[in-house]
Amino acid sequence: MDGVSDDEARSILTSVSTIAVIGASPNPARPSNDILGFLIAKGFETYPVNPGHAGGLIRGRPAFARLADVPARIDMVDVFRRSSAAGGVVDEALRLDPLPRVIWMQLGVVDEEAAMRGRAKGVTVVMDRCPRIEFRRLFSGPQVMAR
């Protein structure tokens, strides 16, 4: 895994407010669409980022071509791209001012060099994990978090 403890993952999921979902798809059969819907349902302010759908709506949210186009401070960047493209996404996120607090790479997405670049700038990097799976695992039972 990525070395982020359960306490750190719990802290991330309870402290971030705005999440940019990189690679968000308007296709309801795609995992990125499903996770975007989950994050919206949990009360996160979400921003789909997908240059092929910029200007349109994904899950009722305006889609943007790139992170720099998002009109809000981004707390977390959720990466739905192949591992080979993750480094470029991380570099784009590291050009934001202010920096995001978290870069979260989805299941199967790992780029150790990109993670090192993010961590060197003080950004928490999570790899090969899904926020929905972690949310359900960490907040199951009577203490389920309502955002």
N, C-alpha and C positions, 0 to 999 in steps of 0.2 A: 504494500500500500504506500501511501504518501508520507507517512510520519506525522500526520495531524491526529492528535488524540481525540477521544470522544468529547472531552471537555472543550477543546478548541473548536471542534465542529459544532457543538452545541452553542458555544459563544458566537460563532459566525452566524448561525441561523437565527439567533435571537437578537443580534445587534445590527445586521444590515437592513437597510430599508429599500434602497434602489438597486435593481439588478438589470444589467444589460445581458440579453441572451443572444450570443453570437451564433449565427447559423440557424436562427429561428425560421421555421417553415410554416407557410399557411396551410399545408397539407395535414389534416387531422390524423392521418395514419403515421406521421413521422414522430419519433420520440421528442424532438425539440418542441413541437407543437403541444404535445401532451404535458411536458414539464413546464412550459410557459403557462399553460392553463392552471396547473397545480400551483405555481408561484402566485399567479393572480388570485386564485381562490384563497390562498393563505394571507393575502393582504399586502404582498410586496408590490412596490411601484416598479413595473417592468417596462423594459424598452427592447423590443426585438430589433436586432441588427442583421440585415441581410441585403447586400447591394442589389440583388436580383428582384427584391420586392420593396425597395425604398419608395416611399410615397404612398404605399398601400397600407392596408390594415392587416395585422395578424392577431387573432384573438381579440379584436376590437382595439388594439393598440397600434398607433402609428409606427411603421417600420422605417428604420434609418439605414443609410448606406454604410456608415462607419461609426465607430465609437465617438469620434470627435464631433459628429453631427447631433448627438444626443443632447437635448437642452437641459440637462440636470447633472448634478454631481452623482457619479456612479460609485456605489459602495462595493459592489461585487460584479465581476465579469464572469458569466457562465459560458464556457466554451463548448459548443457543439460542432467541432470541426475535427478533421483527421489529425492525428498526431503530427504528421508532416506539415500541417498548416498552423499548428498551435503556436509555434515560435513567432510567426508574424502577428498573430493576435496578441500575444503577450507584449511584443514590442510596441504595437499600437496602443495598448493599454498603458504602457509605461511612458508614453508621450502625453498622456492626459495631465491636466493641471486643474485640480489636485489629482493625485494618483488614486486609483481605487484601493480599498483596503484589502480586497481579496480577489484572486483570480482562481476560479474553480473550473477544472477541466473534467468533463464528463467521463463516464465509464469507458474504458478503452483508450482514453486520450492521455498520453504521457509524453512529455518532452523535458527531460532532466536539465538540459542546458537552458531552456527558456525559464524553467522554474528557478534555477540559480540566478538568472538575471533579475527576475521579479523579487526574489528574497533579498538580493543585494540592495535593492531599492526600498526594502522595508515592507514589501507587500507579502501577505500570507498567500501561499500557493497550495492548492489542493489538487491532486491528480487522481484520475481513475476512480472517481466516486460520483454518485448522483445525489443532488440535494434532496430529492423526494425520498429516496431510499433512506438516507441518513435522517431526514426529518421524522419519518415514520418509525425508524429504529430508536432514535434518541428521545422521542416525545410520545411514545405509545402508552396506552393505559390511561389512568385517571388524571395524570398530570399533562395531558395533551395541551400543547400550547395553542392558544387562540390569538392570532395577531390582530 
